[in-house]
Amino acid sequence: MKKTIGIIGGMGPMATADLFKKIIDNTPATCDNDHFHVCIDSNTNIPDRTAAILFGGKDPVPEMVRSAILLEAMGADLLVMPCNTAHFFYDRVATMTHVPIINMLEETAREVVRQNISCVGLLATDGTIQSGLYDRVLKSQGIRVLYPSKECQKHVMDIIYMGVKASNYNIDLTGFFQTIDELEQAGAETLILGCTELPVAFSMFSINHRHIDPTLVLAKCAIK
């Protein structure tokens, strides 16, 4: 019997939709009934995760747990969170649920190992980078992690917050491409799109640099 996937969403809405589409696109199906039952709570009341980590902003965990409990009640057999920064709070949320939550960062690290990559460039929010979330899981696998310079990191935040989250297709990408060039010239074999808005951005703006998409990794893991 097929299991039900629950998506703790709204962090942000476009990233949530991107995960749902990738689950659909990667499910072997010939008709509607071959697809998984997917329950989505696009909870836009969840406070900003970076603000909570770095600036003492409102704790997002109560709303994340609220979504998890709602999805469990809807019949979810496993949960996924399409937000990298939200995994800073993974342990706190997981202790409040009765079904497993797939850890997107750990699965992404396994994918890097599967691809035999030894050095990655991390594109992510300030919260994800400064909390060391990817640093821990990647270095535990012997993978070297490169980060944008302080100035270039501002361009990453701009494409996330002023681009995707603001539904702005007219943002100047010059600085973002400089950021990618900086990481690749420093030795990054691939980029990790360590914010779920970034795969959306790569699609929106037709960015073709080699990368690993944690949203896609999460979708395939949920299917499996």
Secondary structure, DSSP 4 states (H G I P E B T S, - for coil): ---EEEEEE-SSHHHHHHHHHHHHHHS--SSGGGSPEEEEEE-TTSPPHHHHHHH-----HHHHHHHHHHHHHTT-SEEE---SGGGGGHHHHHTT-SS-B--HHHHHHHHHHHTT--EEEEE--HHHHHHTHHHHHHHTTT-EEE---HHHHHHHHIIIIIIITTT-TT---HHHHHHHHHHHHTT-SEEEE-STHHHHHHHHTT--S-EE-HHHHHHHHHH-
